[in-house]
Amino acid sequence: MLKLTARGLSHLEIAHRLGISEATVKTHLNRTMTQLGLDSRAQAVRIVYETGLMIPGG
Protein backbone atom coordinates (compact mmCIF):
# COMPACT_ATOMS: atom_id res chain seq x y z
CA MET A 1 0.00 0.00 0.00
CA LEU A 2 2.82 2.39 0.71
CA LYS A 3 4.20 1.83 -2.78
CA LEU A 4 0.81 2.60 -4.32
CA THR A 5 0.55 5.68 -2.13
CA ALA A 6 4.00 6.76 -3.31
CA ARG A 7 2.81 6.42 -6.90
CA GLY A 8 0.13 9.00 -6.11
CA LEU A 9 -2.92 6.74 -6.06
CA SER A 10 -5.90 7.79 -3.98
CA HIS A 11 -7.42 5.56 -1.32
CA LEU A 12 -10.19 4.62 -3.74
CA GLU A 13 -7.73 3.78 -6.53
CA ILE A 14 -5.68 1.61 -4.17
CA ALA A 15 -8.85 -0.15 -3.01
CA HIS A 16 -9.88 -0.96 -6.58
CA ARG A 17 -6.41 -2.20 -7.48
CA LEU A 18 -6.18 -4.47 -4.43
CA GLY A 19 -9.82 -5.59 -4.41
CA ILE A 20 -10.53 -4.30 -0.92
CA SER A 21 -12.69 -1.53 0.49
CA GLU A 22 -11.59 2.07 0.72
CA ALA A 23 -12.12 1.89 4.48
CA THR A 24 -9.68 -1.03 4.68
CA VAL A 25 -7.08 0.97 2.76
CA LYS A 26 -7.50 3.91 5.13
CA THR A 27 -7.22 1.63 8.17
CA HIS A 28 -4.07 -0.11 6.93
CA LEU A 29 -2.38 3.13 5.88
CA ASN A 30 -3.25 4.85 9.17
CA ARG A 31 -1.92 1.94 11.21
CA THR A 32 1.24 1.68 9.13
CA MET A 33 1.87 5.41 9.35
CA THR A 34 1.29 5.36 13.11
CA GLN A 35 3.74 2.49 13.55
CA LEU A 36 6.33 4.37 11.50
CA GLY A 37 5.69 7.64 13.35
CA LEU A 38 4.55 9.46 10.21
CA ASP A 39 2.12 12.37 10.12
CA SER A 40 1.38 12.68 6.40
CA ARG A 41 1.26 10.88 3.09
CA ALA A 42 4.21 13.02 2.00
CA GLN A 43 6.31 11.56 4.79
CA ALA A 44 5.21 8.06 3.78
CA VAL A 45 6.33 8.71 0.21
CA ARG A 46 9.70 9.94 1.47
CA ILE A 47 10.15 6.76 3.54
CA VAL A 48 9.28 4.56 0.54
CA TYR A 49 12.06 6.13 -1.51
CA GLU A 50 14.61 6.47 1.31
CA THR A 51 14.30 2.80 2.26
CA GLY A 52 14.61 1.65 -1.33
CA LEU A 53 11.11 0.16 -1.62
CA MET A 54 10.91 2.12 -4.86
CA ILE A 55 13.41 3.99 -6.95
CA PRO A 56 12.59 7.29 -8.67
CA GLY A 57 11.21 6.64 -12.14
CA GLY A 58 10.81 2.93 -11.37
FIDREN-105863 format. One line per field, with one value per residue: residue in one letter; chain; x, y, z of N, C-alpha, C, CB in turn. Coordinates in steps of 0.2 Angstrom, whole numbers, plus 5000, padded with zeros to 4 digits. Glycine has a CB too. Layout:
% residues N
resn	c(a / ...) $
chain	c(A / ...) $
n_u	c(X / ...) $
n_v	c(Y / ...) $
n_w	c(Z / ...) $
ca_u	c(X / ...) $
ca_v	c(Y / ...) $
ca_w	c(Z / ...) $
c_u	c(X / ...) $
c_v	c(Y / ...) $
c_w	c(Z / ...) $
cb_u	c(X / ...) $
cb_v	c(Y / ...) $
cb_w	c(Z / ...) $
//
This chain:
% residues 58
resn	c(m / l / k / l / t / a / r / g / l / s / h / l / e / i / a / h / r / l / g / i / s / e / a / t / v / k / t / h / l / n / r / t / m / t / q / l / g / l / d / s / r / a / q / a / v / r / i / v / y / e / t / g / l / m / i / p / g / g) $
chain	c(A / A / A / A / A / A / A / A / A / A / A / A / A / A / A / A / A / A / A / A / A / A / A / A / A / A / A / A / A / A / A / A / A / A / A / A / A / A / A / A / A / A / A / A / A / A / A / A / A / A / A / A / A / A / A / A / A / A) $
n_u	c(5004 / 5010 / 5018 / 5009 / 5003 / 5014 / 5015 / 5006 / 4992 / 4975 / 4965 / 4954 / 4958 / 4968 / 4961 / 4953 / 4962 / 4968 / 4957 / 4950 / 4940 / 4938 / 4939 / 4946 / 4959 / 4961 / 4962 / 4973 / 4983 / 4983 / 4987 / 4999 / 5006 / 5006 / 5013 / 5025 / 5028 / 5024 / 5016 / 5010 / 5005 / 5015 / 5026 / 5026 / 5028 / 5041 / 5048 / 5046 / 5054 / 5067 / 5070 / 5072 / 5061 / 5055 / 5062 / 5066 / 5057 / 5055) $
n_v	c(4994 / 5006 / 5008 / 5010 / 5022 / 5030 / 5031 / 5040 / 5036 / 5037 / 5034 / 5027 / 5022 / 5014 / 5004 / 4999 / 4993 / 4983 / 4976 / 4978 / 4986 / 5004 / 5009 / 4999 / 5001 / 5014 / 5011 / 5002 / 5010 / 5021 / 5014 / 5009 / 5020 / 5026 / 5017 / 5019 / 5031 / 5042 / 5058 / 5062 / 5059 / 5063 / 5061 / 5047 / 5044 / 5049 / 5040 / 5028 / 5030 / 5033 / 5021 / 5012 / 5005 / 5008 / 5015 / 5031 / 5035 / 5022) $
n_w	c(5000 / 5003 / 4993 / 4982 / 4987 / 4986 / 4973 / 4970 / 4970 / 4975 / 4990 / 4985 / 4973 / 4976 / 4983 / 4973 / 4965 / 4973 / 4977 / 4989 / 5002 / 5002 / 5015 / 5022 / 5016 / 5021 / 5035 / 5035 / 5030 / 5039 / 5051 / 5048 / 5046 / 5058 / 5066 / 5060 / 5064 / 5056 / 5050 / 5038 / 5021 / 5013 / 5020 / 5021 / 5008 / 5006 / 5015 / 5008 / 4997 / 5003 / 5009 / 4999 / 4994 / 4983 / 4968 / 4961 / 4946 / 4944) $
ca_u	c(5000 / 5014 / 5021 / 5004 / 5003 / 5020 / 5014 / 5001 / 4985 / 4970 / 4963 / 4949 / 4961 / 4972 / 4956 / 4951 / 4968 / 4969 / 4951 / 4947 / 4937 / 4942 / 4939 / 4952 / 4965 / 4963 / 4964 / 4980 / 4988 / 4984 / 4990 / 5006 / 5009 / 5006 / 5019 / 5032 / 5028 / 5023 / 5011 / 5007 / 5006 / 5021 / 5032 / 5026 / 5032 / 5048 / 5051 / 5046 / 5060 / 5073 / 5071 / 5073 / 5056 / 5055 / 5067 / 5063 / 5056 / 5054) $
ca_v	c(5000 / 5012 / 5009 / 5013 / 5028 / 5034 / 5032 / 5045 / 5034 / 5039 / 5028 / 5023 / 5019 / 5008 / 4999 / 4995 / 4989 / 4978 / 4972 / 4978 / 4992 / 5010 / 5009 / 4995 / 5005 / 5020 / 5008 / 4999 / 5016 / 5024 / 5010 / 5008 / 5027 / 5027 / 5012 / 5022 / 5038 / 5047 / 5062 / 5063 / 5054 / 5065 / 5058 / 5040 / 5044 / 5050 / 5034 / 5023 / 5031 / 5032 / 5014 / 5008 / 5001 / 5011 / 5020 / 5036 / 5033 / 5015) $
ca_w	c(5000 / 5004 / 4986 / 4978 / 4989 / 4983 / 4966 / 4969 / 4970 / 4980 / 4993 / 4981 / 4967 / 4979 / 4985 / 4967 / 4963 / 4978 / 4978 / 4995 / 5002 / 5004 / 5022 / 5023 / 5014 / 5026 / 5041 / 5035 / 5029 / 5046 / 5056 / 5046 / 5047 / 5066 / 5068 / 5057 / 5067 / 5051 / 5051 / 5032 / 5015 / 5010 / 5024 / 5019 / 5001 / 5007 / 5018 / 5003 / 4992 / 5007 / 5011 / 4993 / 4992 / 4976 / 4965 / 4957 / 4939 / 4943) $
c_u	c(5004 / 5017 / 5016 / 5003 / 5008 / 5019 / 5009 / 4993 / 4981 / 4969 / 4958 / 4953 / 4965 / 4967 / 4954 / 4956 / 4969 / 4963 / 4948 / 4943 / 4941 / 4943 / 4945 / 4958 / 4966 / 4965 / 4971 / 4985 / 4989 / 4988 / 4998 / 5010 / 5010 / 5012 / 5025 / 5033 / 5028 / 5016 / 5007 / 5009 / 5013 / 5027 / 5032 / 5030 / 5039 / 5052 / 5051 / 5053 / 5067 / 5075 / 5073 / 5067 / 5054 / 5060 / 5064 / 5063 / 5055 / 5047) $
c_v	c(5006 / 5013 / 5012 / 5020 / 5033 / 5035 / 5037 / 5043 / 5036 / 5033 / 5024 / 5019 / 5013 / 5002 / 4995 / 4991 / 4983 / 4973 / 4972 / 4985 / 4998 / 5011 / 5005 / 4998 / 5010 / 5017 / 5006 / 5005 / 5019 / 5020 / 5009 / 5015 / 5028 / 5023 / 5015 / 5029 / 5044 / 5051 / 5063 / 5058 / 5056 / 5062 / 5050 / 5039 / 5044 / 5043 / 5028 / 5023 / 5030 / 5025 / 5009 / 5004 / 5002 / 5015 / 5025 / 5034 / 5026 / 5012) $
c_w	c(5000 / 4997 / 4982 / 4980 / 4986 / 4976 / 4964 / 4969 / 4976 / 4984 / 4989 / 4976 / 4970 / 4981 / 4979 / 4965 / 4967 / 4979 / 4985 / 4996 / 5004 / 5011 / 5025 / 5022 / 5019 / 5032 / 5041 / 5034 / 5036 / 5051 / 5054 / 5047 / 5054 / 5068 / 5066 / 5060 / 5062 / 5052 / 5044 / 5027 / 5012 / 5014 / 5022 / 5012 / 5002 / 5010 / 5012 / 4998 / 4996 / 5008 / 5005 / 4991 / 4985 / 4974 / 4961 / 4949 / 4938 / 4944) $
cb_u	c(4995 / 5020 / 5023 / 4998 / 5003 / 5026 / 5012 / 5002 / 4985 / 4964 / 4959 / 4944 / 4966 / 4975 / 4950 / 4949 / 4974 / 4972 / 4952 / 4953 / 4931 / 4938 / 4933 / 4951 / 4964 / 4956 / 4959 / 4980 / 4986 / 4977 / 4987 / 5007 / 5005 / 5000 / 5018 / 5032 / 5035 / 5023 / 5013 / 5009 / 5001 / 5022 / 5030 / 5019 / 5029 / 5050 / 5046 / 5040 / 5060 / 5072 / 5066 / 5079 / 5049 / 5048 / 5073 / 5067 / 5062 / 5058) $
cb_v	c(5000 / 5011 / 5002 / 5009 / 5029 / 5030 / 5026 / 5049 / 5026 / 5043 / 5030 / 5028 / 5024 / 5010 / 5003 / 5000 / 4993 / 4980 / 4965 / 4978 / 4992 / 5016 / 5007 / 4988 / 5008 / 5024 / 5002 / 4995 / 5020 / 5026 / 5003 / 5007 / 5033 / 5025 / 5005 / 5022 / 5039 / 5044 / 5068 / 5070 / 5055 / 5073 / 5059 / 5038 / 5049 / 5055 / 5031 / 5023 / 5037 / 5036 / 5011 / 5004 / 5002 / 5014 / 5016 / 5043 / 5035 / 5011) $
cb_w	c(5006 / 5009 / 4983 / 4979 / 4997 / 4985 / 4962 / 4964 / 4969 / 4977 / 5000 / 4978 / 4964 / 4986 / 4988 / 4962 / 4963 / 4984 / 4976 / 5000 / 5008 / 5001 / 5026 / 5020 / 5007 / 5027 / 5043 / 5029 / 5024 / 5049 / 5056 / 5038 / 5044 / 5069 / 5065 / 5050 / 5070 / 5044 / 5054 / 5030 / 5010 / 5011 / 5031 / 5018 / 4996 / 5012 / 5023 / 4998 / 4989 / 5013 / 5015 / 4994 / 4996 / 4975 / 4961 / 4957 / 4935 / 4948) $
//
